[in-house]
Amino acid sequence: MSSEFLKENFDYVITVCGGAKETCPMFISKVKHRLYIGFDDIAETKEKEDFIISEFRKIRDEIKRDFFTFL
């Protein structure tokens, strides 16, 4: 993690990767609210390109929807 933001205070830190709750490094700056909004991570999939593109688009749309809902 970059030390660039270590002395900053944040209202929110939102983790979005599928296994982030268990595997992402700790965020040690001061944070008022930590949220987890998980999405499937298909980066390691061995499926065909058409499937991968459609899944990335689906997840992109889910992220947009969920973040607009959050806001």
Number of C-alpha atoms within 10 A of each C-alpha: 8 5 7 7 12 12 10 10 12 13 9 12 15 12 16 16 15 15 13 14 15 7 9 10 9 8 12 11 14 14 13 10 10 12 11 13 15 15 16 14 14 13 8 7 10 9 9 8 10 8 12 16 11 11 15 15 12 12 16 12 12 14 16 11 11 11 12 9 8 8 5
